Amino acid sequence: MEFSIEQLYHGILKGDRRSLARGITLIESVHPTHRVLADQLLDKIAPRAGNSLRIGITGVPGAGKSTFIEQFGMSAIQKGHKVAVLAVDPSSNINKGSLLGDKTRMELLSREEKAFIRPSPTSGFLGGVANATFETMLLCEAAGYDIVLIETVGVGQSEVMVSQMCDVFLLISLIGAGDELQGIKKGIMEMVDIIFINKVQESNLQAARKARAELIHALQFLRRENTWKVPVLLGSALNEKDVLNVWKSVEEFSSHKKDEGFFYEHRKRQAEDRFEFWVNNLIIDKAKQSNALSENFDKQRAKASSMLTNPSSQARRFVEELFRDL
């Protein structure tokens, strides 16, 4: 390494973009030596993080997430904020490559001095959020970015994971692409805090209003952990006024969480969820590093793949053997 952890730490606190980029590269590395150094950096950073509003943004491909994020980020900067965008792109399961096209799609925002855009490949990670997204967010917060936007790939389990690491969860919906049906799914509706139906024009305004009514109706039947009434907004990410309406709802929801007393309780849960996430992953990694355990893991997995036994039962046997002597 051409730099020490101490140098990285102080560089990040000063808002040095190069130090921040190097720090993120370090925590994204899977090299064992780098993991030790990354933990050292994160331990020093943690007390200086947390001073941001964490906003997760999801929606199917083509819903206009990147366009919305650029306009939303520019509006936030005009209000005096510093904005970090963690744009998670789909990766190839074969070569672990990534499209990483968000910087080109956010051309205006990427040129802003008070904006930091970090495309992160998922590397086949099932959750739709890169392994180090939460930790990257902590580094950005310590560097002075008080608005952190996390764009997910918008498929599979991504909505669950992003809701576990954000203060506000925003769904970008789309008319006429089957997205209305996705929006009515109970799991997503229980997590979402704000819905923005994008790409609304005069030509599809009637259809947009119908979709909005359906979403509002569906929301009435869901039990949420708070009394917040989820707003369903219509507009276009290209219209500054429409984006500012979303910004207003974000501020209102953040204030609502603090007034109701569950904003910081939710932050604690975010950290607990992340702890459990890493415990689960590290136990599997540790098991694979041991020759004996790795052989047993492969043997039990082969039995599961044969479907002669139930995979979940086989997994339970492996875990029971793993902790038999404890």
N, C-alpha and C positions, 0 to 999 in steps of 0.2 A: 504494500500500500504506500502511495506517495503522500499520505496524509494520516494524521493520528485521529483517534476518536475525539480527543479534546478539541482539536482544530475543527473537525466537522461540527461538533456540538456548538461551539462559539460562532462558527460561520452561519449555521442554521438560525441561531437566535438573532443574528444581525440581519437576517433576511437575504443572505447571499444565495442567489439562485443556483450557482455552480455547486456550492456546498449541499444545498437541498437535493439537487439531482444526484450527487454522489451518494448522499445518505440513503436515498430511495433505492438506488442501484444496489447498495450494500444489503439493505433489508430484503430485497427481492431475490438475492442470491441464495442458492441451496447448498453452496459449498460449506462444509462443517466449520472451517475456520472463520468464514464470513458470518456464519450464524452466531458464533460466540461474540464477535465484534458488534454485530447488529443488536444483540441483546444488551450489550454495554451501552450502546448509543441510545437505545430506546428507554433504558432505565434512567438515563440522565435527562432525556427529553420529556418523559411522562409528566413530571410535576409542572412543566411549562406549557403543556398542551391543554386542550379542552375549551379554549376561549373562542369558539366559533359556532356558527349555526350550520349543522350538518344536514344537507338536503339530498335525498336520494331521488333520482328521476328514472322512471322506467316506461316502457311502451314497446310495442312491436316494431321491428325494423320498418322504416318508411313513415313512422308517425311524426317525424320531424324533431326528434330529441336534440340533435346537435344544433340545429337552427335555433331552437328554443333556448338552449343553454347559452349560446353565444349572445342572443338578445338579452337574456336574463342577467348574464354576467356583466355585460356592458352597462345595463341599468344599475346594477349593484355598485359598480366602480364609480359611476356618476354620483351615487349617493355617498361616496367616500369609503367604500369597502375595498378590501383586497380579496380577490377571488381565486381559489384553486379548483381546477377541474380534473377529476380522476376519471378518465374515460376508458372504460374496460371494453376491449374489442374481442370478438371471437377468435380463438386460436385453432390451428390445425392439431388434431390429436396425433398426427403422424410425425410432423417435423417441428411442432410447437411454434410455428410461425404465427404472425398476427398481421391483420390488415393495418392497424394503427393509422387509420385515415382521419382521425378526428382533428388533428392539427390543421390539415388542409381544409376541412369542412368548417373550422372556426377561425378563418383567416384574420378577421378583425380583432377578435379576442386574443389570439396568439401574439399579436403585435403590441398589446397593452402591457405597460411596465408593471401594473398592479395585478396582472393575471399570470397564473402559472398553470399550464396544461400538461398533464402527464398521462399519455396513453399507456395502458398496462395490459399486456396479453393475459388471457385467462389460463393459457397453457393447458387446456383441456380440463381445467378445474370445474367440477360439476356445479358449484354454486353460482356460476355466472359472474362472480366477483373475484378478482385476482387474489391469490393467497395473502398478499401483503397490503391489500387495500386499506384495512383498518389502521395498520401501522404507518402507512404512507400518509394517511390523514393526520395522524398525530404529529408527524414531522412538519407538515404544512401548517398546522395550527401553531406550533412553536416558532415557525418562521414568520408569523404575523398575518397569515391568511385567515380572516374572520368569517368568510363564507366558503364552505367546501361543498362542491357539487359532485355527486357520484352518479355517473351515467352507467347503467347496467346494459348487458346485451339484450335484456328483455325477453329471456326465454327460460323455461324450466324453473329451477329453484332460485333464480336470481332475485325475484321479488322478496322471498323470505329472508335471504341474507342481507339485502340492502336495508330492509326494514329493521333489522337487528343492529345496525350501526349508524342509523340516521335519526335526527330529531324530527324531520318532516319528510313524508313519503309522497311524492307527486307522480300521478299517472298521466302520461300524455296519450290521449285516445285519438282515434281517427274514424271518420265517417266512411262507410261503404267498403271496408276492407275486412269485415268480420271481427274488427277490433271491439265493436260494441259487445259482442258475446263474451270476449275475454274479460272485458270490464265488469260484466255482471257475475263472473265467477266469485263464489262466496269467499274463497281464500284471499283473493286480491282485494276485494271490497272491505274485508275486515282489517286489512293492513293500511290501505290508502288513506291519506289525510286530505288531499286535494286532487280533483280531477280536472284536467284541461283538455277539452275537445278541440283539437288543432285543425288547421287548414279549412276553417269555416269561411265561406264566401256567400254572396247573394244567391248563387246558383244552388247551393246545398243547405241554405239556412233552415229551411223547413225540416229537412231530414235531421239536421243537427239538433234542432229543438225537440224533435221526437226522441232522439237518442238521449238527450239530457233528461227528459221526463222519465224515460225508462230507468235510467241510472238512479235518479232521485227516488223513484218508487222502490227499486231494489234495496237501496240503502236503508230504507225505513224498517226493513225486516231483520237487520243485522244488529247483534248486540256488540257494542264496542266498550272498551275499558274506560272511556271518558264521555263527557257530555257534548263533545264537539260535533257540530253538524257539518258533515263533509260538503264543501261547495263544489258544484259542477259548473265550470266556466266554459263559455264558448269564445272562440276567437282564432287569431292567426299569430304564429310565432314571429311573423314579419311585421306585425303591427305593434308599435311600442306601447300604445295604450292598453292593448290586451295583455301584454307581458307584465305591465305595471299592475294590472288587476290581480294577476297571479301573485306578484310580489306582495301586494297588500294582504292577500289571504295567507301567505307564508308568515308574515309578521303577526297577523291576528292569531294564527294557530300557535305560534311560538309564545305569544303573550298569554294565551289561554292555558297552555301547559304549565307555565310558571304560576299563573294565578290559581290554578287548581292544585298546584303542589306536586305534580308528577313529572316535571321536566327533568329534574336532577335524579329522581328515582329511576327514570328511564335511562339516564346516562349510566347509572350503576349497573342496570341490567345489561346494557351494551357491553360493558367490561366483563361481566360474568359470562355472557354468551361467548365472548371472544376467548375467555379462559377455557371454557368447555370445548370450544372448537379446537384449540391447540392441544389440549390434553388428549382428545380423541385421535388427532393426527399424529402426535408425538409417540403415543403408545404403539400405534401401528408401525411407525418408522423404527422404533426401538426394537420391536419384535422382529422386523425384517433384518436388522443389523446383527442379531444373534444367529449364528449358524444353526444351532439346535432349534430355536424358535422359528427361524425362517423355513427350515425343512418341514417342521410341523405345520406351519402356516400353508405352505404349498400343498402338503398332503391333504389337509382339511379342505382347502379350496378345490382340489381335484375331486374330492368326494362330493362337494357341493355342486360342482359343474356337471357331474355325472347324473344329477337329479335322482339318484337312488336314495338320497336323504334330503331332508328339507334344508336349504341353505341357511336359514335363520337358526335352526337347531344346531347345524354344524358350526356356525359362528359362535354360538353360545358355548359349545363344548371347547372350542379353541380358547376362548376368554377364560373359562373356568380352569383349564389347564394352566393358562398363563399366570393366574393368580392363586394357584393351588397352595403354594407354600407360604402365602402371606397371612 
